[in-house]
Amino acid sequence: MESIKQKQWLYKKLTEKKKHTQEWKEYNEAQTKEKLMFYKLLDELLNIVPTRVYTFGRPRKSLRDMVFCCMLKIYSNTSSRRTISDLELAKKAGYIKDVPHFNTLLNYFDDTGMNIIIPYLISISALPLKNVEERFAVDSTGFGTGRFDRWLNVRTQKDSKKKGYKKCHAICGVKTNIITSVEITEGKANDSPMFNPLLKDTAQNFNVKEITADKAYSSRDNLELAKQLGAMPYIPFKKNAKRNSKGSPTWASMFDIFTKNYMEFARHYHKRSNIETCFAMIKRKFGDFLRCKSDKSQANEILCKVLTHNLVVLIHEICELKLEVNFNDVAKKLPAQKVI
């Protein structure tokens, strides 16, 4: 097996002096029209939200309007009080029926229906790029509840240090950074068990040809799952890993590529950096900490950040790829469940 220093040198050689060109005309169009297009896309997406089923008690606010208000708060990345002005404009434009009190807006994040419908909307928002994305990357990141909390400072620390953090496990397409599936857990949760649900959920809607992840996801079960779903798993091996297959031929074959042809392995593994870029996009634009207080509302706040990110990605691809988005057609193939 090649030494660690030699591998680092090879990886540096592979990635140095790479120039990533930008389609500036399309980029400028997406940036200058983003807010108007965001309102329009969000409105079209929320038209597929099912009407809430009532069994007893006083009818609650329209789930569609609740999601719209929460999404607008996340997109503006401001306090609930300062979001009210944007909601007033949204009402005048006909996107919502009523403007809630700023405290009511925060209560929306604690609604159980949000936790059911937003993961579904994330899947729907990714499907317009079904024919674009074939290679994916998996990772996780944390969100603190304080303005100066930084996941980077605690992610390698003991579980006690991660108390109060929420962890977002996600899988994204490496070409557009669209997130196709997400799981929210406590900050101390391990990464590897999340590989199975994230990849399976994505494989139901996308043709997954390749999957990359870091060493935290290195296990025989994960490699075999990827191979069964038709994807090549480029996941590096830990220092003490052995070639012994132990019932996993994929483990042995990928171990050979990793040890004997690392340059080829690294060429694919380097695409994993896109999930890091994806998390950086979300935190830089929509905030790297959580304003909500309860566990349920914090999870919903993260889900809203992910959905907002997906819509912004779609706006860019509409301008660059001349992509046509019709959420109604997409929803017919992937109908929503009833929400109580």
SERO-4910 file (N, C-alpha, C, O; in steps of 0.05 Angstrom, whole numbers):
BEGIN
 pado doro    nc1    nc2    nc3   cac1   cac2   cac3    cc1    cc2    cc3    oc1    oc2    oc3
  Met    A     17    -24      0      0      0      0     18     25      0     37     27     15
  Glu    A     11     44    -17     26     69    -19     25     84      8      5     83     22
  Ser    A     46     98     14     47    113     39     27    136     38     18    145     17
  Ile    A     20    146     62      0    167     64     11    193     50     -4    207     37
  Lys    A     37    198     54     49    222     42     48    221     11     43    241     -2
  Gln    A     53    196      1     52    193    -28     24    197    -39     20    209    -60
  Lys    A      4    187    -24    -23    191    -32    -31    221    -31    -45    230    -49
  Gln    A    -22    234    -11    -28    263     -9    -15    278    -32    -27    297    -42
  Trp    A      9    270    -40     22    283    -62      7    278    -88      3    296   -104
  Leu    A     -3    254    -92    -18    247   -116    -44    262   -117    -52    272   -138
  Tyr    A    -57    264    -94    -83    278    -93    -79    308    -98    -95    320   -111
  Lys    A    -57    319    -88    -51    347    -93    -45    352   -122    -54    372   -134
  Lys    A    -31    333   -134    -25    336   -163    -50    334   -179    -53    347   -200
  Leu    A    -69    317   -170    -94    313   -185   -111    338   -185   -124    344   -205
  Thr    A   -110    353   -163   -129    375   -160   -117    403   -164   -132    422   -164
  Glu    A    -91    405   -168    -78    431   -170    -83    444   -198    -87    430   -218
  Lys    A    -83    470   -199    -86    486   -223   -111    479   -239   -110    479   -263
  Lys    A   -132    473   -225   -158    468   -238   -173    494   -241   -178    508   -221
  Lys    A   -181    501   -265   -196    525   -270   -225    519   -275   -231    504   -293
  His    A   -242    530   -258   -271    525   -261   -284    550   -273   -287    570   -260
  Thr    A   -291    548   -299   -302    571   -312   -331    575   -305   -345    556   -298
  Gln    A   -340    599   -306   -368    606   -299   -381    618   -324   -370    634   -338
  Glu    A   -406    608   -329   -422    620   -351   -434    646   -340   -456    646   -328
  Trp    A   -419    667   -344   -426    692   -331   -453    704   -339   -467    716   -323
  Lys    A   -460    702   -365   -485    712   -374   -509    699   -359   -527    712   -350
  Glu    A   -508    672   -358   -529    657   -345   -528    662   -315   -549    663   -302
  Tyr    A   -504    663   -304   -501    668   -275   -513    695   -267   -527    697   -247
  Asn    A   -507    715   -282   -517    742   -277   -548    743   -279   -561    756   -263
  Glu    A   -558    729   -298   -588    728   -301   -600    714   -277   -621    724   -267
  Ala    A   -588    692   -268   -599    678   -245   -598    694   -220   -617    694   -204
  Gln    A   -576    709   -216   -573    725   -192   -592    749   -192   -604    756   -171
  Thr    A   -595    762   -214   -611    786   -215   -641    780   -214   -657    797   -205
  Lys    A   -649    757   -223   -677    750   -223   -685    730   -201   -707    720   -199
  Glu    A   -665    724   -183   -669    702   -164   -694    705   -147   -710    687   -144
  Lys    A   -697    728   -134   -719    732   -115   -746    729   -129   -764    716   -118
  Leu    A   -750    741   -152   -775    739   -166   -781    710   -174   -803    701   -172
  Met    A   -760    697   -184   -763    669   -192   -767    651   -168   -781    631   -171
  Phe    A   -755    658   -146   -759    642   -122   -788    642   -113   -800    621   -107
  Tyr    A   -800    666   -113   -829    668   -105   -846    651   -124   -863    636   -115
  Lys    A   -840    653   -150   -856    639   -170   -853    609   -167   -873    594   -167
  Leu    A   -828    599   -165   -823    571   -163   -835    559   -137   -847    538   -137
  Leu    A   -832    574   -115   -843    565    -90   -873    563    -91   -885    544    -81
  Asp    A   -886    583   -104   -915    582   -107   -924    558   -123   -943    545   -116
  Glu    A   -910    552   -145   -917    529   -162   -912    503   -147   -928    484   -150
  Leu    A   -891    502   -132   -885    477   -117   -906    472    -96   -914    449    -92
  Leu    A   -914    493    -82   -933    489    -60   -962    484    -69   -979    477    -53
  Asn    A   -966    487    -95   -993    480   -106   -998    450   -105  -1021    441   -107
  Ile    A   -977    434   -102   -981    405   -100   -984    396    -71   -988    372    -66
  Val    A   -982    414    -52   -985    406    -24  -1014    398    -19  -1032    413    -25
  Pro    A  -1018    374     -8  -1046    365     -4  -1060    381     18  -1047    391     36
  Thr    A  -1086    382     16  -1102    395     37  -1101    378     62  -1104    354     61
  Arg    A  -1097    391     84  -1095    377    110  -1122    363    117  -1143    375    114
  Val    A  -1120    338    126  -1144    323    134  -1150    328    163  -1133    324    180
  Tyr    A  -1174    338    169  -1182    344    196  -1200    322    208  -1217    311    194
  Thr    A  -1195    314    232  -1211    294    246  -1228    306    268  -1251    298    272
  Phe    A  -1217    326    281  -1233    340    302  -1219    366    309  -1196    371    300
  Gly    A  -1233    383    324  -1220    408    334  -1222    431    314  -1233    428    292
  Arg    A  -1211    453    321  -1211    477    305  -1192    474    281  -1169    466    285
  Pro    A  -1201    479    257  -1184    477    233  -1159    495    236  -1161    518    245
  Arg    A  -1136    484    229  -1112    500    231  -1107    515    205  -1121    513    185
  Lys    A  -1086    531    205  -1078    547    182  -1072    529    158  -1063    506    162
  Ser    A  -1077    539    134  -1070    525    110  -1041    516    111  -1023    532    114
  Leu    A  -1036    490    107  -1009    480    108   -992    492     85   -968    497     89
  Arg    A  -1004    497     63   -990    510     41   -980    537     49   -957    544     44
  Asp    A   -997    554     61   -989    581     69   -968    580     91   -950    596     92
  Met    A   -971    560    109   -951    557    130   -923    552    119   -904    564    128
  Val    A   -922    534    100   -896    528     88   -885    552     73   -861    558     75
  Phe    A   -902    566     59   -893    590     44   -881    610     63   -860    621     58
  Cys    A   -895    616     86   -885    635    105   -858    627    117   -840    643    120
  Cys    A   -856    601    124   -831    591    136   -808    593    115   -785    600    122
  Met    A   -814    585     91   -793    586     70   -784    614     64   -760    619     59
  Leu    A   -802    633     65   -795    661     60   -777    672     82   -759    688     78
  Lys    A   -783    663    107   -766    671    129   -738    661    126   -718    675    131
  Ile    A   -736    635    118   -709    623    114   -694    637     91   -671    643     93
  Tyr    A   -709    642     70   -696    655     46   -685    683     53   -663    690     45
  Ser    A   -701    698     68   -692    725     75   -671    725     97   -656    744    100
  Asn    A   -670    702    112   -649    699    133   -650    722    154   -629    733    161
  Thr    A   -675    728    162   -678    750    182   -696    740    205   -706    717    204
  Ser    A   -700    756    224   -718    750    247   -747    749    237   -754    758    215
  Ser    A   -764    736    253   -792    734    246   -805    762    243   -823    766    226
  Arg    A   -797    781    260   -808    808    259   -802    821    232   -819    833    219
  Arg    A   -777    819    223   -769    832    198   -780    817    174   -780    829    152
  Thr    A   -788    792    177   -799    777    155   -828    786    148   -837    782    126
  Ile    A   -841    798    167   -869    805    163   -873    824    140   -892    822    125
  Ser    A   -854    842    135   -856    861    112   -856    846     86   -871    852     68
  Asp    A   -839    825     84   -838    809     60   -864    794     56   -873    790     34
  Leu    A   -875    784     78   -900    770     77   -923    788     68   -942    779     54
  Glu    A   -922    814     76   -942    833     67   -941    836     37   -962    837     23
  Leu    A   -917    837     26   -914    839     -3   -923    814    -17   -936    814    -38
  Ala    A   -918    791     -4   -927    765    -15   -957    763    -16   -969    752    -35
  Lys    A   -970    774      4   -999    774      5  -1011    792    -17  -1030    784    -31
  Lys    A   -999    815    -21  -1008    833    -42  -1005    821    -70  -1020    827    -89
  Ala    A   -984    803    -73   -979    790    -98   -997    765   -102   -996    753   -123
  Gly    A  -1012    758    -81  -1030    736    -83  -1018    709    -76  -1030    688    -82
  Tyr    A   -994    708    -64   -981    683    -58   -993    670    -32   -994    646    -30
  Ile    A  -1002    687    -13  -1014    677     12  -1039    692     17  -1043    714      7
  Lys    A  -1057    681     34  -1082    694     40  -1080    713     63  -1092    735     63
  Asp    A  -1065    706     84  -1063    722    108  -1034    724    117  -1018    707    112
  Val    A  -1028    746    130  -1001    750    142  -1003    744    172  -1018    756    186
  Pro    A   -987    724    181   -989    716    210   -974    736    228   -958    752    219
  His    A   -980    734    253   -965    749    273   -937    737    274   -933    713    268
  Phe    A   -917    753    281   -889    742    280   -885    719    299   -869    701    294
  Asn    A   -899    718    322   -897    695    340   -911    670    328   -901    648    331
  Thr    A   -933    675    313   -947    653    300   -929    641    278   -929    617    274
  Leu    A   -914    658    265   -895    648    244   -875    629    256   -869    608    244
  Leu    A   -865    635    280   -846    617    293   -859    591    301   -847    569    300
  Asn    A   -885    592    309   -900    568    316   -904    550    293   -907    526    296
  Tyr    A   -905    561    269   -908    544    245   -887    522    243   -892    500    234
  Phe    A   -862    529    251   -840    510    249   -844    486    267   -832    465    263
  Asp    A   -862    488    287   -866    467    306   -890    449    298   -898    431    313
  Asp    A   -900    453    274   -923    438    264   -914    411    254   -895    409    239
  Thr    A   -928    389    262   -921    362    253   -924    359    223   -908    344    211
  Gly    A   -944    372    211   -948    370    183   -923    379    167   -918    369    145
  Met    A   -909    399    177   -885    409    164   -864    386    162   -851    384    141
  Asn    A   -861    371    183   -842    349    183   -848    327    163   -830    312    155
  Ile    A   -873    325    156   -882    305    136   -879    315    108   -870    301     90
  Ile    A   -888    340    103   -890    350     75   -863    360     64   -859    358     40
  Ile    A   -846    372     81   -822    384     70   -802    364     59   -790    369     37
  Pro    A   -797    340     72   -780    320     58   -791    312     31   -775    307     13
  Tyr    A   -817    310     29   -830    304      3   -824    326    -17   -818    320    -40
  Leu    A   -827    351     -9   -821    373    -27   -792    375    -35   -786    383    -58
  Ile    A   -774    366    -18   -746    365    -25   -742    345    -47   -727    351    -66
  Ser    A   -754    322    -45   -752    302    -67   -764    312    -93   -752    309   -114
  Ile    A   -787    325    -91   -799    336   -115   -782    358   -128   -779    359   -153
  Ser    A   -770    375   -112   -754    397   -122   -728    387   -136   -717    401   -153
  Ala    A   -719    363   -129   -695    352   -142   -701    338   -168   -683    336   -185
  Leu    A   -725    328   -171   -732    311   -195   -729    325   -222   -724    311   -241
  Pro    A   -733    351   -225   -728    363   -251   -700    359   -262   -695    362   -286
  Leu    A   -681    352   -244   -654    347   -252   -647    318   -254   -624    310   -254
  Lys    A   -668    301   -257   -665    272   -258   -646    264   -281   -630    245   -278
  Asn    A   -648    277   -304   -632    270   -327   -605    283   -328   -589    279   -346
  Val    A   -600    300   -308   -574    314   -306   -555    300   -287   -531    299   -292
  Glu    A   -566    291   -264   -549    280   -243   -548    249   -244   -568    235   -244
  Glu    A   -523    239   -244   -519    210   -243   -498    202   -222   -495    179   -215
  Arg    A   -483    222   -212   -462    218   -193   -468    234   -168   -476    258   -169
  Phe    A   -465    222   -144   -474    234   -120   -453    232    -98   -435    215    -99
  Ala    A   -456    249    -77   -438    249    -54   -454    251    -29   -475    264    -28
  Val    A   -445    238     -8   -459    236     18   -441    248     40   -417    243     40
  Asp    A   -453    263     58   -438    273     82   -458    285    101   -482    284     97
  Ser    A   -448    296    123   -465    308    143   -452    334    153   -428    338    150
  Thr    A   -469    351    164   -459    376    177   -477    382    201   -499    372    203
  Gly    A   -467    399    218   -482    406    242   -491    435    243   -478    452    231
  Phe    A   -513    439    257   -524    466    262   -527    471    291   -540    455    305
  Gly    A   -515    492    302   -518    499    330   -542    517    334   -555    526    315
  Thr    A   -548    522    360   -571    539    367   -562    567    375   -579    583    382
  Gly    A   -536    572    376   -526    598    383   -513    612    360   -502    599    342
  Arg    A   -513    638    361   -502    654    339   -473    648    334   -463    650    311
  Phe    A   -458    641    354   -429    636    351   -422    607    353   -398    600    356
  Asp    A   -442    589    352   -436    560    351   -424    553    324   -434    562    304
  Arg    A   -403    537    325   -391    528    300   -387    498    301   -373    487    318
  Trp    A   -400    484    282   -397    455    280   -368    447    276   -360    425    286
  Leu    A   -353    463    262   -325    457    257   -310    453    283   -290    438    284
  Asn    A   -318    467    304   -303    466    329   -310    442    346   -294    435    364
  Val    A   -332    429    341   -341    406    358   -344    380    344   -349    359    356
  Arg    A   -342    380    317   -349    356    302   -331    332    308   -339    309    305
  Thr    A   -307    337    317   -288    315    324   -286    312    355   -269    296    364
  Gln    A   -302    326    370   -301    325    399   -319    303    410   -332    289    395
  Lys    A   -320    300    437   -337    280    450   -366    287    446   -373    310    440
  Asp    A   -383    267    450   -412    271    446   -423    293    464   -442    307    456
  Ser    A   -412    296    487   -422    317    506   -418    345    494   -434    363    501
  Lys    A   -398    349    477   -394    375    465   -414    381    443   -419    404    436
  Lys    A   -427    359    433   -446    363    410   -474    366    420   -493    368    404
  Lys    A   -478    367    446   -505    371    457   -515    399    448   -501    419    451
  Gly    A   -540    399    439   -551    424    429   -548    428    400   -560    447    388
  Tyr    A   -533    411    386   -530    412    358   -549    393    344   -556    372    355
  Lys    A   -557    400    320   -572    383    302   -554    376    278   -539    392    268
  Lys    A   -557    351    270   -540    341    248   -557    337    223   -578    324    224
  Cys    A   -548    347    201   -562    344    175   -546    325    158   -524    331    149
  His    A   -557    301    153   -545    281    135   -557    284    107   -582    283    105
  Ala    A   -541    288     87   -553    294     60   -537    280     38   -513    273     42
  Ile    A   -550    276     16   -538    266     -8   -544    286    -31   -567    294    -34
  Cys    A   -524    293    -46   -528    313    -67   -516    304    -94   -497    288    -94
  Gly    A   -527    314   -116   -515    310   -142   -490    327   -145   -490    351   -137
  Val    A   -468    316   -155   -443    331   -155   -441    351   -178   -422    367   -179
  Lys    A   -459    351   -197   -458    369   -219   -472    396   -213   -462    417   -219
  Thr    A   -495    394   -200   -511    419   -194   -513    425   -164   -522    447   -157
  Asn    A   -505    406   -147   -507    409   -118   -536    408   -108   -542    419    -87
  Ile    A   -553    396   -123   -581    392   -115   -582    370    -94   -570    349    -98
  Ile    A   -597    374    -72   -599    354    -51   -623    336    -57   -645    346    -61
  Thr    A   -619    310    -58   -640    291    -66   -653    278    -42   -676    268    -44
  Ser    A   -640    277    -19   -651    264      4   -637    275     29   -613    282     28
  Val    A   -651    276     52   -639    287     76   -651    273    101   -674    265    101
  Glu    A   -634    270    121   -643    259    147   -632    278    169   -609    287    168
  Ile    A   -649    283    189   -641    301    211   -639    284    237   -657    270    243
  Thr    A   -616    287    251   -612    272    275   -600    290    297   -595    314    292
  Glu    A   -595    279    320   -580    293    341   -551    296    333   -542    281    316
  Gly    A   -537    315    345   -510    320    337   -491    297    341   -470    295    327
  Lys    A   -497    280    361   -478    258    367   -483    233    349   -469    213    353
  Ala    A   -502    233    331   -509    210    315   -486    204    296   -473    222    286
  Asn    A   -482    178    291   -461    169    272   -470    173    243   -493    173    237
  Asp    A   -450    176    226   -456    180    198   -463    155    182   -482    154    167
  Ser    A   -448    134    187   -450    109    171   -478     98    168   -486     90    146
  Pro    A   -494     96    190   -521     85    187   -540    101    169   -560     90    159
  Met    A   -533    126    164   -550    143    147   -546    138    118   -561    147    101
  Phe    A   -524    124    111   -517    119     83   -540    103     69   -547    109     46
  Asn    A   -550     83     83   -571     66     72   -596     81     64   -605     79     41
  Pro    A   -609     95     83   -634    109     75   -630    131     54   -647    135     37
  Leu    A   -608    145     56   -603    167     37   -599    156      8   -611    167    -11
  Leu    A   -583    135      6   -578    124    -21   -602    110    -32   -608    113    -56
  Lys    A   -616     95    -16   -640     81    -25   -661    101    -35   -674     97    -56
  Asp    A   -665    122    -19   -685    142    -27   -678    155    -53   -696    160    -70
  Thr    A   -652    161    -57   -644    174    -82   -646    155   -106   -654    163   -128
  Ala    A   -639    129   -101   -639    109   -123   -668    104   -133   -671     94   -155
  Gln    A   -688    110   -117   -716    106   -126   -723    126   -148   -741    120   -164
  Asn    A   -710    149   -148   -717    170   -168   -695    177   -188   -701    189   -208
  Phe    A   -670    168   -182   -648    175   -199   -633    150   -208   -633    130   -194
  Asn    A   -619    152   -230   -601    131   -240   -574    136   -228   -557    150   -239
  Val    A   -568    124   -205   -543    129   -190   -521    111   -201   -522     87   -198
  Lys    A   -502    123   -215   -480    108   -226   -455    109   -208   -438     91   -210
  Glu    A   -453    129   -191   -429    132   -175   -436    146   -149   -453    164   -149
  Ile    A   -424    137   -127   -429    149   -101   -402    153    -86   -386    134    -86
  Thr    A   -398    176    -75   -373    182    -61   -380    191    -32   -400    204    -27
  Ala    A   -362    183    -14   -366    190     14   -339    187     28   -320    175     17
  Asp    A   -336    199     52   -311    198     66   -308    172     82   -326    155     81
  Lys    A   -287    169     98   -281    144    112   -302    137    133   -305    113    140
  Ala    A   -317    156    142   -337    151    162   -358    131    152   -372    118    168
  Tyr    A   -361    129    126   -381    112    113   -369     86    103   -383     70     90
  Ser    A   -343     81    109   -330     57     99   -338     32    115   -330     28    138
  Ser    A   -355     16    102   -363    -10    113   -371    -28     91   -378    -20     69
  Arg    A   -369    -54     96   -376    -74     76   -406    -72     68   -413    -75     45
  Asp    A   -423    -67     88   -451    -65     82   -457    -41     63   -473    -44     45
  Asn    A   -444    -19     68   -449      5     51   -439      1     23   -452      9      4
  Leu    A   -416    -12     20   -405    -16     -7   -423    -36    -22   -427    -33    -46
  Glu    A   -432    -57     -8   -449    -76    -22   -476    -64    -30   -486    -70    -51
  Leu    A   -487    -47    -12   -512    -34    -19   -509    -17    -44   -526    -18    -62
  Ala    A   -488     -2    -46   -483     15    -70   -481     -3    -95   -493      4   -115
  Lys    A   -467    -24    -93   -463    -42   -116   -490    -54   -124   -496    -57   -148
  Gln    A   -506    -62   -105   -532    -74   -111   -550    -54   -125   -567    -62   -141
  Leu    A   -547    -29   -119   -563     -8   -132   -551      2   -158   -562     20   -171
  Gly    A   -529    -10   -167   -517     -4   -192   -498     20   -191   -491     31   -212
  Ala    A   -488     27   -167   -470     50   -164   -442     41   -156   -439     22   -140
  Met    A   -422     53   -167   -394     48   -159   -388     65   -134   -390     89   -135
  Pro    A   -381     51   -112   -376     66    -87   -346     74    -84   -329     57    -81
  Tyr    A   -341    100    -85   -314    110    -81   -312    121    -53   -316    145    -48
  Ile    A   -306    103    -34   -304    109     -6   -277    100      4   -271     76      3
  Pro    A   -260    118     13   -233    110     21   -233     91     46   -252     91     62
  Phe    A   -212     75     48   -210     56     70   -194     67     93   -176     84     89
  Lys    A   -201     58    117   -186     67    141   -159     54    142   -153     34    128
  Lys    A   -141     64    159   -114     55    160   -112     25    167    -95     11    156
  Asn    A   -129     16    184   -127    -12    193   -144    -31    176   -148    -54    183
  Ala    A   -155    -22    153   -172    -38    136   -156    -60    122   -133    -56    114
  Lys    A   -167    -83    120   -155   -106    106   -172   -113     81   -195   -106     79
  Arg    A   -159   -128     63   -173   -135     38   -194   -156     42   -211   -160     25
  Asn    A   -193   -171     65   -211   -193     69   -240   -185     63   -251   -166     75
  Ser    A   -252   -199     44   -279   -192     35   -300   -197     56   -319   -181     59
  Lys    A   -298   -219     71   -318   -228     91   -346   -227     79   -365   -216     92
  Gly    A   -349   -238     56   -375   -239     43   -381   -215     26   -404   -213     15
  Ser    A   -363   -196     23   -367   -172      7   -347   -170    -16   -325   -159    -11
  Pro    A   -353   -181    -39   -334   -179    -62   -328   -150    -70   -307   -144    -80
  Thr    A   -348   -132    -66   -344   -104    -73   -322    -92    -55   -306    -76    -65
  Trp    A   -321   -100    -30   -300    -90    -12   -273    -97    -22   -255    -80    -23
  Ala    A   -269   -122    -31   -243   -131    -41   -235   -117    -67   -212   -109    -70
  Ser    A   -254   -114    -85   -248   -102   -111   -241    -72   -108   -223    -62   -120
  Met    A   -256    -58    -91   -251    -30    -86   -225    -25    -71   -211     -5    -74
  Phe    A   -219    -45    -53   -194    -43    -38   -170    -45    -57   -150    -32    -53
  Asp    A   -172    -62    -78   -151    -64    -98   -147    -38   -113   -124    -30   -118
  Ile    A   -169    -26   -121   -167      0   -135   -154     21   -117   -138     37   -126
  Phe    A   -163     21    -92   -153     41    -73   -123     38    -68   -109     58    -65
  Thr    A   -113     14    -66    -85      9    -60    -66      8    -84    -43     15    -82
  Lys    A    -77     -1   -107    -60     -6   -130    -62     16   -151    -44     20   -167
  Asn    A    -84     30   -151    -88     51   -171   -102     75   -157   -124     83   -164
  Tyr    A    -88     87   -138    -99    108   -122   -106    133   -139   -125    147   -133
  Met    A    -90    138   -159    -95    162   -176   -122    160   -189   -137    180   -190
  Glu    A   -129    137   -199   -156    133   -211   -177    135   -190   -198    147   -195
  Phe    A   -173    124   -166   -192    126   -144   -196    155   -136   -219    163   -132
  Ala    A   -175    170   -133   -176    198   -125   -191    215   -145   -204    235   -138
  Arg    A   -188    208   -171   -202    224   -191   -232    223   -188   -245    243   -193
  His    A   -242    201   -178   -271    199   -173   -278    209   -145   -298    223   -141
  Tyr    A   -260    203   -126   -266    211    -98   -266    241    -95   -280    252    -77
  His    A   -251    255   -111   -250    285   -109   -277    298   -112   -281    320   -103
  Lys    A   -296    284   -125   -323    295   -129   -338    298   -103   -358    312   -101
  Arg    A   -328    285    -82   -340    286    -56   -340    315    -45   -357    322    -28
  Ser    A   -321    331    -54   -319    358    -44   -345    375    -51   -350    395    -39
  Asn    A   -361    365    -70   -385    380    -77   -405    380    -54   -421    399    -52
  Ile    A   -406    359    -38   -425    360    -15   -416    380      5   -433    392     19
  Glu    A   -390    384      8   -380    405     26   -387    433     15   -395    450     30
  Thr    A   -385    436    -11   -393    460    -24   -423    466    -20   -431    488    -15
  Cys    A   -438    444    -22   -467    446    -18   -474    456     10   -491    474     13
  Phe    A   -461    445     31   -466    454     58   -457    483     62   -470    499     76
  Ala    A   -435    490     49   -425    518     51   -445    537     39   -449    559     49
  Met    A   -457    529     16   -477    546      3   -501    551     22   -510    574     24
  Ile    A   -510    530     35   -533    533     52   -527    551     76   -542    569     83
  Lys    A   -504    546     89   -498    561    114   -491    590    108   -498    608    123
  Arg    A   -477    594     86   -469    622     79   -494    639     72   -495    663     79
  Lys    A   -513    627     58   -535    643     48   -559    643     66   -574    663     68
  Phe    A   -564    620     80   -588    618     97   -583    615    126   -601    608    142
  Gly    A   -558    618    134   -551    618    163   -539    592    172   -548    570    163
  Asp    A   -519    593    189   -505    569    199   -513    562    227   -500    546    240
  Phe    A   -535    575    237   -545    568    264   -575    568    263   -587    578    244
  Leu    A   -588    557    284   -617    554    285   -629    574    304   -619    579    326
  Arg    A   -651    586    296   -665    605    312   -687    593    329   -695    603    350
  Cys    A   -698    570    320   -719    556    334   -709    542    359   -684    538    361
  Lys    A   -727    535    378   -718    525    404   -725    495    408   -708    480    419
  Ser    A   -748    486    399   -756    458    404   -743    439    384   -734    448    362
  Asp    A   -741    414    390   -728    394    372   -742    393    346   -730    393    324
  Lys    A   -769    392    346   -784    389    322   -781    413    304   -777    411    280
  Ser    A   -783    437    316   -780    462    300   -752    465    289   -749    476    267
  Gln    A   -732    456    304   -704    458    294   -700    440    270   -687    448    250
  Ala    A   -712    416    271   -710    397    248   -724    409    224   -713    407    202
  Asn    A   -747    421    228   -762    433    206   -748    457    195   -749    463    171
  Glu    A   -734    472    212   -718    495    202   -696    486    184   -691    499    163
  Ile    A   -682    464    191   -661    454    174   -673    444    147   -661    449    126
  Leu    A   -695    430    149   -708    420    124   -716    444    106   -713    442     81
  Cys    A   -725    465    118   -732    489    102   -707    501     89   -708    510     66
  Lys    A   -685    501    103   -660    511     91   -652    494     67   -644    505     46
  Val    A   -655    468     69   -648    450     47   -667    454     23   -657    456      0
  Leu    A   -693    457     28   -712    461      6   -707    488     -7   -708    491    -31
  Thr    A   -701    508      9   -695    535     -2   -670    533    -20   -669    545    -42
  His    A   -650    519    -11   -626    515    -27   -632    502    -53   -622    510    -74
  Asn    A   -649    481    -53   -656    467    -78   -670    485    -98   -665    484   -122
  Leu    A   -687    503    -88   -701    521   -106   -682    541   -119   -684    548   -142
  Val    A   -662    550   -103   -642    568   -113   -625    554   -135   -618    566   -155
  Val    A   -618    529   -130   -603    513   -149   -619    510   -175   -609    513   -197
  Leu    A   -645    505   -172   -662    502   -196   -663    528   -212   -663    527   -237
  Ile    A   -664    551   -199   -664    577   -212   -639    580   -230   -641    589   -252
  His    A   -617    572   -218   -591    574   -233   -592    556   -258   -583    564   -279
  Glu    A   -602    531   -254   -602    512   -276   -623    519   -297   -620    513   -321
  Ile    A   -645    533   -289   -664    542   -308   -651    562   -327   -657    563   -351
  Cys    A   -634    579   -316   -620    599   -333   -597    587   -349   -593    594   -372
  Glu    A   -582    569   -337   -559    558   -350   -565    535   -370   -555    535   -392
  Leu    A   -583    517   -362   -589    493   -378   -615    497   -394   -624    479   -408
  Lys    A   -628    520   -390   -654    525   -402   -674    503   -394   -689    493   -410
  Leu    A   -673    497   -368   -689    475   -357   -718    484   -354   -724    506   -346
  Glu    A   -736    466   -362   -764    471   -358   -774    455   -334   -770    431   -332
  Val    A   -787    469   -316   -795    457   -290   -826    457   -289   -839    478   -291
  Asn    A   -837    434   -285   -866    431   -282   -870    412   -258   -870    387   -261
  Phe    A   -875    423   -235   -878    407   -211   -903    390   -211   -904    369   -198
  Asn    A   -924    399   -225   -948    383   -226   -944    356   -240   -954    336   -232
  Asp    A   -928    357   -262   -922    332   -276   -905    314   -259   -908    289   -259
  Val    A   -886    326   -245   -868    310   -227   -884    297   -205   -880    274   -198
  Ala    A   -903    312   -193   -918    303   -170   -937    280   -178   -944    263   -161
  Lys    A   -945    279   -204   -962    257   -212   -948    230   -211   -960    209   -206
  Lys    A   -922    230   -215   -906    206   -213   -898    199   -184   -891    176   -178
  Leu    A   -898    220   -167   -891    216   -139   -911    230   -121   -905    251   -111
  Pro    A   -935    218   -118   -956    232   -103   -950    234    -73   -936    218    -62
  Ala    A   -961    255    -61   -957    260    -32   -976    243    -16   -998    236    -25
  Gln    A   -968    237      9   -986    224     27  -1004    244     41   -998    268     41
  Lys    A  -1025    235     53  -1044    253     67  -1031    263     93  -1015    249    106
  Val    A  -1037    288     99  -1026    301    123  -1049    307    142  -1068    320    135
  Ile    A  -1047    298    167  -1067    303    187  -1060    327    204  -1074    335    223
***
